[in-house]
Amino acid sequence: MSIVSSLAIILYFGTGFLLLRQLFKHPDKPCAAKQWLLPGLIAVILHGWILYHSIFHNPAGLDLGFFTIFSLVGWLVALLLLTTSFRQPIECLGILVLPFTALALFLGQISDQHHYLPPNLDIGLKFHITISILAYSLLSIAMVQALLLYVQDAHLHNKRPGGFIRSLPPLQTMETLLFRMIGLGFMVLSISLVSGMLFVENLFAQHLVHKTILSILAWLIFAILLGGRWRFGWRGRIAVRWAMTAFVVLMLAYFGSKFVIELILQY
């Protein structure tokens, strides 16, 4: 593992620790001052540089191995979280997200499992792959938000809000942010499915059929959730359950099928 990747991992964990320390030190205030995000931003820049050279600047071709993509998704989630935190009060998500990203980077660096695609891959297929990863990353942040919303709602109903819960934005703000993330992720996922139909030769080939069916199912669940929010005003636990169900199906569509095909069947 290189010095650059080690430094990025240390900075990810360091930022997560600073956010957690701020939480315990000032439990009744917002989770962290914006300056605590600076080490995380440096880690994201270093992580991005590592991914660029390992995925896109590789003589063997485009590396889409399981742990490489796991690291890429972690990077995108951290990037979206940190940049959004300067406009929305979601810094506390970094306590969970940044250590996860550090772990993803570590696994990507120590793994010798790779899955190379030809360097001259069709531009349409590259677009489909890129937009699919972006959709998964956006909805990953929404998943973390949904989990926090569920915990926050449960504590408020039990009238036992702890320090961490008190540091979160109001419940209504959390719900608004959640549906904004889901709405954006849903639009990108829709583009991903359409681009797959246009640029992938056979979406229902043997090694793609499970991924395709599960992705469409996840899209339908997200569509029902957004429709229920618009038509019936779904919120709270019912919204969180639908969101978590859709994300689990989407996770199985991408990482579940990829894990089985590449690591178990070694296709």
Number of C-alpha atoms within 10 A of each C-alpha: 9 8 8 14 20 18 14 26 25 17 23 30 23 19 23 27 17 18 24 20 15 18 22 14 12 15 19 15 17 18 31 22 13 13 8 18 23 13 19 25 19 15 30 26 15 19 27 18 13 19 21 13 11 18 20 14 14 13 13 13 17 20 23 20 22 24 25 24 21 19 25 26 22 24 26 22 25 27 21 14 21 24 13 13 17 13 8 13 19 20 24 25 21 29 20 13 22 29 22 20 28 27 17 21 28 18 16 24 19 10 12 10 15 17 16 14 13 11 14 9 11 11 10 14 16 14 14 21 16 12 20 20 19 21 21 23 22 23 27 25 22 26 22 17 22 26 16 19 25 18 14 24 17 15 15 14 10 9 9 12 16 13 16 19 22 19 21 23 19 12 15 12 12 19 19 12 18 22 20 13 18 26 19 15 23 22 13 20 26 18 16 23 18 13 18 21 14 14 16 16 10 13 18 13 10 9 14 17 15 17 23 21 16 20 24 17 16 24 22 14 20 23 17 15 25 21 13 16 15 10 9 9 12 16 16 17 15 13 21 23 16 18 25 20 15 24 22 15 20 26 19 17 22 20 16 16 19 23 16 13 15 15 13 9 9 11 10
